[in-house]
């Protein structure tokens, strides 16, 4: 694996994400298709509010714009390729699974225990960020950068979730577009060990 090209290693990582997260999502869909779609908020009357959708667009645009400062992200932003096609499919699975876990399940559980919206948002963001420490597989700086940026993103998506009356639809949509646009460039940059503290290595 170490002798493979960065692009090949990136494709491998994307396939691992697709298979692991996709298996869970597809299992949910196969067992309770209509219920699961409603659970996500993609049904009449459950899709959230106009404010939530506006915030979702702003969050997605802002995050993609920030990530596009990285050369590999910018290069692959709109470029059609096998890497991009796999990334788009993986983005569907990641957006659904991660929003269910970090917004729906975590925030609704905290609400049921009496915690207010601010604590729900902070816990959601911190948990989401902590999981992304995995990005430090090449160096610690990349992991810290990933934790910081995804904690901010997680909090922002938590706000979208609250603003949308706890509908996941705007969150899942924003998450999908972020992941579809910035990957595979972001993974490729990590594989090349180009990510540092809050900036790209030169």
PyMOL commands that place a pseudoatom at each C-alpha (Angstrom):
pseudoatom trace, name=CA, resn=UNK, resi=1, chain=A, elem=C, hetatm=0, pos=[0.000, 0.000, 0.000]
pseudoatom trace, name=CA, resn=UNK, resi=2, chain=A, elem=C, hetatm=0, pos=[2.883, 2.393, 0.779]
pseudoatom trace, name=CA, resn=UNK, resi=3, chain=A, elem=C, hetatm=0, pos=[4.277, 1.973, -2.756]
pseudoatom trace, name=CA, resn=UNK, resi=4, chain=A, elem=C, hetatm=0, pos=[0.943, 2.936, -4.341]
pseudoatom trace, name=CA, resn=UNK, resi=5, chain=A, elem=C, hetatm=0, pos=[0.452, 6.405, -5.764]
pseudoatom trace, name=CA, resn=UNK, resi=6, chain=A, elem=C, hetatm=0, pos=[-1.272, 9.070, -3.611]
pseudoatom trace, name=CA, resn=UNK, resi=7, chain=A, elem=C, hetatm=0, pos=[-4.287, 8.902, -5.932]
pseudoatom trace, name=CA, resn=UNK, resi=8, chain=A, elem=C, hetatm=0, pos=[-4.531, 5.130, -5.513]
pseudoatom trace, name=CA, resn=UNK, resi=9, chain=A, elem=C, hetatm=0, pos=[-4.278, 5.397, -1.727]
pseudoatom trace, name=CA, resn=UNK, resi=10, chain=A, elem=C, hetatm=0, pos=[-6.935, 8.114, -1.777]
pseudoatom trace, name=CA, resn=UNK, resi=11, chain=A, elem=C, hetatm=0, pos=[-9.233, 5.871, -3.793]
pseudoatom trace, name=CA, resn=UNK, resi=12, chain=A, elem=C, hetatm=0, pos=[-8.653, 3.074, -1.275]
pseudoatom trace, name=CA, resn=UNK, resi=13, chain=A, elem=C, hetatm=0, pos=[-9.595, 5.356, 1.640]
pseudoatom trace, name=CA, resn=UNK, resi=14, chain=A, elem=C, hetatm=0, pos=[-12.706, 6.558, -0.177]
pseudoatom trace, name=CA, resn=UNK, resi=15, chain=A, elem=C, hetatm=0, pos=[-13.757, 2.970, -0.834]
pseudoatom trace, name=CA, resn=UNK, resi=16, chain=A, elem=C, hetatm=0, pos=[-13.262, 2.119, 2.851]
pseudoatom trace, name=CA, resn=UNK, resi=17, chain=A, elem=C, hetatm=0, pos=[-15.492, 5.058, 3.837]
pseudoatom trace, name=CA, resn=UNK, resi=18, chain=A, elem=C, hetatm=0, pos=[-18.061, 4.061, 1.241]
pseudoatom trace, name=CA, resn=UNK, resi=19, chain=A, elem=C, hetatm=0, pos=[-18.139, 0.418, 2.331]
pseudoatom trace, name=CA, resn=UNK, resi=20, chain=A, elem=C, hetatm=0, pos=[-18.155, 0.988, 6.085]
pseudoatom trace, name=CA, resn=UNK, resi=21, chain=A, elem=C, hetatm=0, pos=[-20.633, 3.850, 6.276]
pseudoatom trace, name=CA, resn=UNK, resi=22, chain=A, elem=C, hetatm=0, pos=[-22.597, 2.726, 3.239]
pseudoatom trace, name=CA, resn=UNK, resi=23, chain=A, elem=C, hetatm=0, pos=[-23.277, -0.704, 4.706]
pseudoatom trace, name=CA, resn=UNK, resi=24, chain=A, elem=C, hetatm=0, pos=[-24.995, 0.817, 7.732]
pseudoatom trace, name=CA, resn=UNK, resi=25, chain=A, elem=C, hetatm=0, pos=[-27.030, 3.317, 5.705]
pseudoatom trace, name=CA, resn=UNK, resi=26, chain=A, elem=C, hetatm=0, pos=[-28.129, 0.708, 3.171]
pseudoatom trace, name=CA, resn=UNK, resi=27, chain=A, elem=C, hetatm=0, pos=[-29.113, -1.665, 5.962]
pseudoatom trace, name=CA, resn=UNK, resi=28, chain=A, elem=C, hetatm=0, pos=[-31.326, 1.051, 7.500]
pseudoatom trace, name=CA, resn=UNK, resi=29, chain=A, elem=C, hetatm=0, pos=[-32.871, 1.816, 4.120]
pseudoatom trace, name=CA, resn=UNK, resi=30, chain=A, elem=C, hetatm=0, pos=[-33.528, -1.842, 3.332]
pseudoatom trace, name=CA, resn=UNK, resi=31, chain=A, elem=C, hetatm=0, pos=[-35.289, -2.518, 6.631]
pseudoatom trace, name=CA, resn=UNK, resi=32, chain=A, elem=C, hetatm=0, pos=[-37.322, 0.659, 7.108]
pseudoatom trace, name=CA, resn=UNK, resi=33, chain=A, elem=C, hetatm=0, pos=[-37.184, 2.618, 3.872]
pseudoatom trace, name=CA, resn=UNK, resi=34, chain=A, elem=C, hetatm=0, pos=[-40.150, 4.970, 4.258]
pseudoatom trace, name=CA, resn=UNK, resi=35, chain=A, elem=C, hetatm=0, pos=[-39.665, 5.456, 7.988]
pseudoatom trace, name=CA, resn=UNK, resi=36, chain=A, elem=C, hetatm=0, pos=[-35.972, 6.218, 7.513]
pseudoatom trace, name=CA, resn=UNK, resi=37, chain=A, elem=C, hetatm=0, pos=[-36.627, 8.825, 4.816]
pseudoatom trace, name=CA, resn=UNK, resi=38, chain=A, elem=C, hetatm=0, pos=[-39.126, 10.530, 7.123]
pseudoatom trace, name=CA, resn=UNK, resi=39, chain=A, elem=C, hetatm=0, pos=[-36.643, 10.193, 9.996]
pseudoatom trace, name=CA, resn=UNK, resi=40, chain=A, elem=C, hetatm=0, pos=[-34.140, 12.166, 7.911]
pseudoatom trace, name=CA, resn=UNK, resi=41, chain=A, elem=C, hetatm=0, pos=[-36.723, 14.868, 7.227]
pseudoatom trace, name=CA, resn=UNK, resi=42, chain=A, elem=C, hetatm=0, pos=[-37.037, 14.285, 3.478]
pseudoatom trace, name=CA, resn=UNK, resi=43, chain=A, elem=C, hetatm=0, pos=[-40.821, 14.255, 3.489]
pseudoatom trace, name=CA, resn=UNK, resi=44, chain=A, elem=C, hetatm=0, pos=[-43.593, 16.822, 3.189]
pseudoatom trace, name=CA, resn=UNK, resi=45, chain=A, elem=C, hetatm=0, pos=[-43.837, 18.949, 6.300]
pseudoatom trace, name=CA, resn=UNK, resi=46, chain=A, elem=C, hetatm=0, pos=[-40.639, 17.557, 7.825]
pseudoatom trace, name=CA, resn=UNK, resi=47, chain=A, elem=C, hetatm=0, pos=[-37.939, 19.298, 5.782]
pseudoatom trace, name=CA, resn=UNK, resi=48, chain=A, elem=C, hetatm=0, pos=[-37.204, 22.103, 8.235]
pseudoatom trace, name=CA, resn=UNK, resi=49, chain=A, elem=C, hetatm=0, pos=[-37.544, 25.852, 7.888]
pseudoatom trace, name=CA, resn=UNK, resi=50, chain=A, elem=C, hetatm=0, pos=[-36.487, 28.435, 5.317]
pseudoatom trace, name=CA, resn=UNK, resi=51, chain=A, elem=C, hetatm=0, pos=[-34.020, 29.828, 7.867]
pseudoatom trace, name=CA, resn=UNK, resi=52, chain=A, elem=C, hetatm=0, pos=[-32.409, 26.405, 8.314]
pseudoatom trace, name=CA, resn=UNK, resi=53, chain=A, elem=C, hetatm=0, pos=[-31.987, 25.971, 4.561]
pseudoatom trace, name=CA, resn=UNK, resi=54, chain=A, elem=C, hetatm=0, pos=[-30.454, 29.455, 4.224]
pseudoatom trace, name=CA, resn=UNK, resi=55, chain=A, elem=C, hetatm=0, pos=[-28.057, 28.678, 7.068]
pseudoatom trace, name=CA, resn=UNK, resi=56, chain=A, elem=C, hetatm=0, pos=[-27.235, 25.303, 5.490]
pseudoatom trace, name=CA, resn=UNK, resi=57, chain=A, elem=C, hetatm=0, pos=[-26.318, 26.983, 2.197]
pseudoatom trace, name=CA, resn=UNK, resi=58, chain=A, elem=C, hetatm=0, pos=[-24.155, 29.536, 4.045]
pseudoatom trace, name=CA, resn=UNK, resi=59, chain=A, elem=C, hetatm=0, pos=[-22.395, 26.841, 6.096]
pseudoatom trace, name=CA, resn=UNK, resi=60, chain=A, elem=C, hetatm=0, pos=[-21.707, 24.662, 3.038]
pseudoatom trace, name=CA, resn=UNK, resi=61, chain=A, elem=C, hetatm=0, pos=[-20.482, 27.585, 0.918]
pseudoatom trace, name=CA, resn=UNK, resi=62, chain=A, elem=C, hetatm=0, pos=[-18.271, 28.929, 3.708]
pseudoatom trace, name=CA, resn=UNK, resi=63, chain=A, elem=C, hetatm=0, pos=[-16.695, 25.582, 4.503]
pseudoatom trace, name=CA, resn=UNK, resi=64, chain=A, elem=C, hetatm=0, pos=[-16.042, 24.706, 0.860]
pseudoatom trace, name=CA, resn=UNK, resi=65, chain=A, elem=C, hetatm=0, pos=[-14.550, 28.175, 0.254]
pseudoatom trace, name=CA, resn=UNK, resi=66, chain=A, elem=C, hetatm=0, pos=[-12.251, 27.741, 3.261]
pseudoatom trace, name=CA, resn=UNK, resi=67, chain=A, elem=C, hetatm=0, pos=[-11.143, 24.235, 2.236]
pseudoatom trace, name=CA, resn=UNK, resi=68, chain=A, elem=C, hetatm=0, pos=[-10.542, 25.362, -1.364]
pseudoatom trace, name=CA, resn=UNK, resi=69, chain=A, elem=C, hetatm=0, pos=[-7.458, 27.247, -0.150]
pseudoatom trace, name=CA, resn=UNK, resi=70, chain=A, elem=C, hetatm=0, pos=[-5.756, 23.818, -0.202]
pseudoatom trace, name=CA, resn=UNK, resi=71, chain=A, elem=C, hetatm=0, pos=[-4.256, 23.176, -3.635]
pseudoatom trace, name=CA, resn=UNK, resi=72, chain=A, elem=C, hetatm=0, pos=[-5.494, 19.578, -4.041]
pseudoatom trace, name=CA, resn=UNK, resi=73, chain=A, elem=C, hetatm=0, pos=[-8.998, 20.520, -2.903]
pseudoatom trace, name=CA, resn=UNK, resi=74, chain=A, elem=C, hetatm=0, pos=[-9.115, 23.398, -5.365]
pseudoatom trace, name=CA, resn=UNK, resi=75, chain=A, elem=C, hetatm=0, pos=[-7.790, 21.196, -8.198]
pseudoatom trace, name=CA, resn=UNK, resi=76, chain=A, elem=C, hetatm=0, pos=[-10.438, 18.488, -7.631]
pseudoatom trace, name=CA, resn=UNK, resi=77, chain=A, elem=C, hetatm=0, pos=[-13.313, 20.800, -6.689]
pseudoatom trace, name=CA, resn=UNK, resi=78, chain=A, elem=C, hetatm=0, pos=[-15.202, 20.427, -9.981]
pseudoatom trace, name=CA, resn=UNK, resi=79, chain=A, elem=C, hetatm=0, pos=[-12.903, 18.081, -11.893]
pseudoatom trace, name=CA, resn=UNK, resi=80, chain=A, elem=C, hetatm=0, pos=[-14.648, 14.858, -13.054]
pseudoatom trace, name=CA, resn=UNK, resi=81, chain=A, elem=C, hetatm=0, pos=[-12.608, 11.751, -12.263]
pseudoatom trace, name=CA, resn=UNK, resi=82, chain=A, elem=C, hetatm=0, pos=[-12.952, 8.279, -10.803]
pseudoatom trace, name=CA, resn=UNK, resi=83, chain=A, elem=C, hetatm=0, pos=[-11.880, 9.733, -7.455]
pseudoatom trace, name=CA, resn=UNK, resi=84, chain=A, elem=C, hetatm=0, pos=[-14.605, 12.374, -7.600]
pseudoatom trace, name=CA, resn=UNK, resi=85, chain=A, elem=C, hetatm=0, pos=[-17.324, 9.883, -8.567]
pseudoatom trace, name=CA, resn=UNK, resi=86, chain=A, elem=C, hetatm=0, pos=[-16.468, 7.599, -5.654]
pseudoatom trace, name=CA, resn=UNK, resi=87, chain=A, elem=C, hetatm=0, pos=[-16.253, 10.655, -3.358]
pseudoatom trace, name=CA, resn=UNK, resi=88, chain=A, elem=C, hetatm=0, pos=[-19.762, 11.745, -4.346]
pseudoatom trace, name=CA, resn=UNK, resi=89, chain=A, elem=C, hetatm=0, pos=[-21.243, 8.337, -3.521]
pseudoatom trace, name=CA, resn=UNK, resi=90, chain=A, elem=C, hetatm=0, pos=[-19.275, 8.206, -0.260]
pseudoatom trace, name=CA, resn=UNK, resi=91, chain=A, elem=C, hetatm=0, pos=[-20.549, 11.725, 0.522]
pseudoatom trace, name=CA, resn=UNK, resi=92, chain=A, elem=C, hetatm=0, pos=[-24.150, 10.490, 0.441]
pseudoatom trace, name=CA, resn=UNK, resi=93, chain=A, elem=C, hetatm=0, pos=[-23.377, 7.768, 2.984]
pseudoatom trace, name=CA, resn=UNK, resi=94, chain=A, elem=C, hetatm=0, pos=[-21.211, 9.969, 5.211]
pseudoatom trace, name=CA, resn=UNK, resi=95, chain=A, elem=C, hetatm=0, pos=[-23.730, 12.806, 5.260]
pseudoatom trace, name=CA, resn=UNK, resi=96, chain=A, elem=C, hetatm=0, pos=[-26.600, 10.539, 6.273]
pseudoatom trace, name=CA, resn=UNK, resi=97, chain=A, elem=C, hetatm=0, pos=[-24.770, 8.433, 8.864]
pseudoatom trace, name=CA, resn=UNK, resi=98, chain=A, elem=C, hetatm=0, pos=[-22.823, 11.251, 10.512]
pseudoatom trace, name=CA, resn=UNK, resi=99, chain=A, elem=C, hetatm=0, pos=[-25.794, 13.600, 10.712]
pseudoatom trace, name=CA, resn=UNK, resi=100, chain=A, elem=C, hetatm=0, pos=[-27.959, 10.868, 12.233]
pseudoatom trace, name=CA, resn=UNK, resi=101, chain=A, elem=C, hetatm=0, pos=[-25.305, 10.165, 14.880]
pseudoatom trace, name=CA, resn=UNK, resi=102, chain=A, elem=C, hetatm=0, pos=[-23.984, 13.627, 15.708]
pseudoatom trace, name=CA, resn=UNK, resi=103, chain=A, elem=C, hetatm=0, pos=[-27.105, 15.720, 15.227]
pseudoatom trace, name=CA, resn=UNK, resi=104, chain=A, elem=C, hetatm=0, pos=[-30.219, 13.534, 15.540]
pseudoatom trace, name=CA, resn=UNK, resi=105, chain=A, elem=C, hetatm=0, pos=[-29.218, 10.900, 18.070]
pseudoatom trace, name=CA, resn=UNK, resi=106, chain=A, elem=C, hetatm=0, pos=[-26.800, 12.903, 20.209]
pseudoatom trace, name=CA, resn=UNK, resi=107, chain=A, elem=C, hetatm=0, pos=[-28.696, 16.195, 20.298]
pseudoatom trace, name=CA, resn=UNK, resi=108, chain=A, elem=C, hetatm=0, pos=[-32.111, 14.578, 20.765]
pseudoatom trace, name=CA, resn=UNK, resi=109, chain=A, elem=C, hetatm=0, pos=[-30.710, 12.425, 23.573]
pseudoatom trace, name=CA, resn=UNK, resi=110, chain=A, elem=C, hetatm=0, pos=[-29.311, 15.508, 25.305]
pseudoatom trace, name=CA, resn=UNK, resi=111, chain=A, elem=C, hetatm=0, pos=[-32.640, 17.284, 24.878]
pseudoatom trace, name=CA, resn=UNK, resi=112, chain=A, elem=C, hetatm=0, pos=[-34.406, 14.324, 26.488]
pseudoatom trace, name=CA, resn=UNK, resi=113, chain=A, elem=C, hetatm=0, pos=[-32.018, 14.639, 29.458]
pseudoatom trace, name=CA, resn=UNK, resi=114, chain=A, elem=C, hetatm=0, pos=[-32.910, 18.291, 29.911]
pseudoatom trace, name=CA, resn=UNK, resi=115, chain=A, elem=C, hetatm=0, pos=[-29.869, 19.962, 28.349]
pseudoatom trace, name=CA, resn=UNK, resi=116, chain=A, elem=C, hetatm=0, pos=[-30.452, 23.235, 26.537]
pseudoatom trace, name=CA, resn=UNK, resi=117, chain=A, elem=C, hetatm=0, pos=[-29.815, 24.012, 22.884]
pseudoatom trace, name=CA, resn=UNK, resi=118, chain=A, elem=C, hetatm=0, pos=[-26.406, 25.640, 23.480]
pseudoatom trace, name=CA, resn=UNK, resi=119, chain=A, elem=C, hetatm=0, pos=[-25.002, 22.584, 25.264]
pseudoatom trace, name=CA, resn=UNK, resi=120, chain=A, elem=C, hetatm=0, pos=[-26.509, 20.307, 22.627]
pseudoatom trace, name=CA, resn=UNK, resi=121, chain=A, elem=C, hetatm=0, pos=[-24.781, 22.287, 19.881]
pseudoatom trace, name=CA, resn=UNK, resi=122, chain=A, elem=C, hetatm=0, pos=[-21.429, 22.342, 21.706]
pseudoatom trace, name=CA, resn=UNK, resi=123, chain=A, elem=C, hetatm=0, pos=[-21.525, 18.612, 22.491]
pseudoatom trace, name=CA, resn=UNK, resi=124, chain=A, elem=C, hetatm=0, pos=[-22.469, 17.811, 18.907]
pseudoatom trace, name=CA, resn=UNK, resi=125, chain=A, elem=C, hetatm=0, pos=[-19.617, 19.925, 17.554]
pseudoatom trace, name=CA, resn=UNK, resi=126, chain=A, elem=C, hetatm=0, pos=[-17.019, 18.577, 19.982]
pseudoatom trace, name=CA, resn=UNK, resi=127, chain=A, elem=C, hetatm=0, pos=[-17.973, 14.944, 19.375]
pseudoatom trace, name=CA, resn=UNK, resi=128, chain=A, elem=C, hetatm=0, pos=[-17.973, 15.487, 15.609]
pseudoatom trace, name=CA, resn=UNK, resi=129, chain=A, elem=C, hetatm=0, pos=[-14.562, 17.141, 15.826]
pseudoatom trace, name=CA, resn=UNK, resi=130, chain=A, elem=C, hetatm=0, pos=[-13.064, 14.449, 18.065]
pseudoatom trace, name=CA, resn=UNK, resi=131, chain=A, elem=C, hetatm=0, pos=[-13.919, 11.701, 15.571]
pseudoatom trace, name=CA, resn=UNK, resi=132, chain=A, elem=C, hetatm=0, pos=[-12.027, 13.571, 12.867]
pseudoatom trace, name=CA, resn=UNK, resi=133, chain=A, elem=C, hetatm=0, pos=[-8.768, 13.250, 14.806]
pseudoatom trace, name=CA, resn=UNK, resi=134, chain=A, elem=C, hetatm=0, pos=[-8.379, 10.233, 12.492]
pseudoatom trace, name=CA, resn=UNK, resi=135, chain=A, elem=C, hetatm=0, pos=[-7.169, 12.742, 9.901]
pseudoatom trace, name=CA, resn=UNK, resi=136, chain=A, elem=C, hetatm=0, pos=[-3.906, 12.783, 11.836]
pseudoatom trace, name=CA, resn=UNK, resi=137, chain=A, elem=C, hetatm=0, pos=[-2.918, 9.426, 10.336]
pseudoatom trace, name=CA, resn=UNK, resi=138, chain=A, elem=C, hetatm=0, pos=[0.046, 11.111, 8.603]
pseudoatom trace, name=CA, resn=UNK, resi=139, chain=A, elem=C, hetatm=0, pos=[0.908, 13.744, 11.193]
pseudoatom trace, name=CA, resn=UNK, resi=140, chain=A, elem=C, hetatm=0, pos=[-0.476, 15.182, 14.406]
pseudoatom trace, name=CA, resn=UNK, resi=141, chain=A, elem=C, hetatm=0, pos=[-0.827, 18.690, 12.975]
pseudoatom trace, name=CA, resn=UNK, resi=142, chain=A, elem=C, hetatm=0, pos=[-3.277, 17.462, 10.331]
pseudoatom trace, name=CA, resn=UNK, resi=143, chain=A, elem=C, hetatm=0, pos=[-5.347, 15.780, 13.048]
pseudoatom trace, name=CA, resn=UNK, resi=144, chain=A, elem=C, hetatm=0, pos=[-5.482, 18.937, 15.156]
pseudoatom trace, name=CA, resn=UNK, resi=145, chain=A, elem=C, hetatm=0, pos=[-6.455, 20.973, 12.097]
pseudoatom trace, name=CA, resn=UNK, resi=146, chain=A, elem=C, hetatm=0, pos=[-9.223, 18.463, 11.302]
pseudoatom trace, name=CA, resn=UNK, resi=147, chain=A, elem=C, hetatm=0, pos=[-10.527, 18.494, 14.881]
pseudoatom trace, name=CA, resn=UNK, resi=148, chain=A, elem=C, hetatm=0, pos=[-10.660, 22.296, 14.965]
pseudoatom trace, name=CA, resn=UNK, resi=149, chain=A, elem=C, hetatm=0, pos=[-12.325, 22.768, 11.581]
pseudoatom trace, name=CA, resn=UNK, resi=150, chain=A, elem=C, hetatm=0, pos=[-14.862, 19.956, 12.009]
pseudoatom trace, name=CA, resn=UNK, resi=151, chain=A, elem=C, hetatm=0, pos=[-15.736, 21.080, 15.538]
pseudoatom trace, name=CA, resn=UNK, resi=152, chain=A, elem=C, hetatm=0, pos=[-16.666, 24.450, 14.077]
pseudoatom trace, name=CA, resn=UNK, resi=153, chain=A, elem=C, hetatm=0, pos=[-18.575, 22.723, 11.274]
pseudoatom trace, name=CA, resn=UNK, resi=154, chain=A, elem=C, hetatm=0, pos=[-20.341, 20.413, 13.743]
pseudoatom trace, name=CA, resn=UNK, resi=155, chain=A, elem=C, hetatm=0, pos=[-21.468, 23.364, 15.852]
pseudoatom trace, name=CA, resn=UNK, resi=156, chain=A, elem=C, hetatm=0, pos=[-22.674, 25.182, 12.736]
pseudoatom trace, name=CA, resn=UNK, resi=157, chain=A, elem=C, hetatm=0, pos=[-24.668, 22.132, 11.627]
pseudoatom trace, name=CA, resn=UNK, resi=158, chain=A, elem=C, hetatm=0, pos=[-26.045, 21.853, 15.167]
pseudoatom trace, name=CA, resn=UNK, resi=159, chain=A, elem=C, hetatm=0, pos=[-27.378, 25.397, 14.809]
pseudoatom trace, name=CA, resn=UNK, resi=160, chain=A, elem=C, hetatm=0, pos=[-28.910, 24.440, 11.450]
pseudoatom trace, name=CA, resn=UNK, resi=161, chain=A, elem=C, hetatm=0, pos=[-30.564, 21.438, 13.141]
pseudoatom trace, name=CA, resn=UNK, resi=162, chain=A, elem=C, hetatm=0, pos=[-32.095, 23.588, 15.881]
pseudoatom trace, name=CA, resn=UNK, resi=163, chain=A, elem=C, hetatm=0, pos=[-33.146, 26.299, 13.397]
pseudoatom trace, name=CA, resn=UNK, resi=164, chain=A, elem=C, hetatm=0, pos=[-34.835, 23.654, 11.262]
pseudoatom trace, name=CA, resn=UNK, resi=165, chain=A, elem=C, hetatm=0, pos=[-37.055, 22.406, 14.059]
pseudoatom trace, name=CA, resn=UNK, resi=166, chain=A, elem=C, hetatm=0, pos=[-34.794, 19.345, 14.470]
pseudoatom trace, name=CA, resn=UNK, resi=167, chain=A, elem=C, hetatm=0, pos=[-35.110, 18.267, 10.849]
pseudoatom trace, name=CA, resn=UNK, resi=168, chain=A, elem=C, hetatm=0, pos=[-32.003, 16.549, 9.487]
pseudoatom trace, name=CA, resn=UNK, resi=169, chain=A, elem=C, hetatm=0, pos=[-32.747, 17.380, 5.847]
pseudoatom trace, name=CA, resn=UNK, resi=170, chain=A, elem=C, hetatm=0, pos=[-30.875, 20.733, 5.724]
pseudoatom trace, name=CA, resn=UNK, resi=171, chain=A, elem=C, hetatm=0, pos=[-27.952, 19.258, 7.713]
pseudoatom trace, name=CA, resn=UNK, resi=172, chain=A, elem=C, hetatm=0, pos=[-27.642, 16.165, 5.527]
pseudoatom trace, name=CA, resn=UNK, resi=173, chain=A, elem=C, hetatm=0, pos=[-27.814, 18.279, 2.373]
pseudoatom trace, name=CA, resn=UNK, resi=174, chain=A, elem=C, hetatm=0, pos=[-25.144, 20.731, 3.557]
pseudoatom trace, name=CA, resn=UNK, resi=175, chain=A, elem=C, hetatm=0, pos=[-22.920, 17.873, 4.738]
pseudoatom trace, name=CA, resn=UNK, resi=176, chain=A, elem=C, hetatm=0, pos=[-23.291, 16.093, 1.395]
pseudoatom trace, name=CA, resn=UNK, resi=177, chain=A, elem=C, hetatm=0, pos=[-22.294, 19.115, -0.678]
pseudoatom trace, name=CA, resn=UNK, resi=178, chain=A, elem=C, hetatm=0, pos=[-19.322, 19.894, 1.572]
pseudoatom trace, name=CA, resn=UNK, resi=179, chain=A, elem=C, hetatm=0, pos=[-17.989, 16.345, 1.352]
pseudoatom trace, name=CA, resn=UNK, resi=180, chain=A, elem=C, hetatm=0, pos=[-18.730, 15.944, -2.357]
pseudoatom trace, name=CA, resn=UNK, resi=181, chain=A, elem=C, hetatm=0, pos=[-16.891, 19.156, -3.234]
pseudoatom trace, name=CA, resn=UNK, resi=182, chain=A, elem=C, hetatm=0, pos=[-13.840, 18.995, -0.969]
pseudoatom trace, name=CA, resn=UNK, resi=183, chain=A, elem=C, hetatm=0, pos=[-13.131, 15.294, -1.364]
pseudoatom trace, name=CA, resn=UNK, resi=184, chain=A, elem=C, hetatm=0, pos=[-11.127, 13.658, -2.797]
pseudoatom trace, name=CA, resn=UNK, resi=185, chain=A, elem=C, hetatm=0, pos=[-8.822, 16.690, -2.727]
pseudoatom trace, name=CA, resn=UNK, resi=186, chain=A, elem=C, hetatm=0, pos=[-8.723, 16.880, 1.063]
pseudoatom trace, name=CA, resn=UNK, resi=187, chain=A, elem=C, hetatm=0, pos=[-7.930, 13.181, 1.481]
pseudoatom trace, name=CA, resn=UNK, resi=188, chain=A, elem=C, hetatm=0, pos=[-5.314, 13.432, -1.255]
pseudoatom trace, name=CA, resn=UNK, resi=189, chain=A, elem=C, hetatm=0, pos=[-3.655, 16.347, 0.550]
pseudoatom trace, name=CA, resn=UNK, resi=190, chain=A, elem=C, hetatm=0, pos=[-3.621, 14.317, 3.775]
pseudoatom trace, name=CA, resn=UNK, resi=191, chain=A, elem=C, hetatm=0, pos=[-2.140, 11.277, 1.999]
pseudoatom trace, name=CA, resn=UNK, resi=192, chain=A, elem=C, hetatm=0, pos=[0.590, 13.537, 0.577]
pseudoatom trace, name=CA, resn=UNK, resi=193, chain=A, elem=C, hetatm=0, pos=[1.195, 14.880, 4.105]
pseudoatom trace, name=CA, resn=UNK, resi=194, chain=A, elem=C, hetatm=0, pos=[0.386, 18.420, 2.959]
pseudoatom trace, name=CA, resn=UNK, resi=195, chain=A, elem=C, hetatm=0, pos=[-1.846, 19.396, 5.874]
pseudoatom trace, name=CA, resn=UNK, resi=196, chain=A, elem=C, hetatm=0, pos=[-0.480, 21.348, 8.821]
pseudoatom trace, name=CA, resn=UNK, resi=197, chain=A, elem=C, hetatm=0, pos=[-1.722, 23.507, 11.677]
pseudoatom trace, name=CA, resn=UNK, resi=198, chain=A, elem=C, hetatm=0, pos=[-4.532, 25.625, 10.213]
pseudoatom trace, name=CA, resn=UNK, resi=199, chain=A, elem=C, hetatm=0, pos=[-2.766, 25.876, 6.857]
pseudoatom trace, name=CA, resn=UNK, resi=200, chain=A, elem=C, hetatm=0, pos=[-1.273, 23.855, 4.029]
pseudoatom trace, name=CA, resn=UNK, resi=201, chain=A, elem=C, hetatm=0, pos=[2.408, 22.955, 4.188]
pseudoatom trace, name=CA, resn=UNK, resi=202, chain=A, elem=C, hetatm=0, pos=[4.552, 24.727, 1.631]
for i in range(1, 202): cmd.bond("trace and resi %d" % i, "trace and resi %d" % (i + 1))
show_as sticks, trace
zoom trace
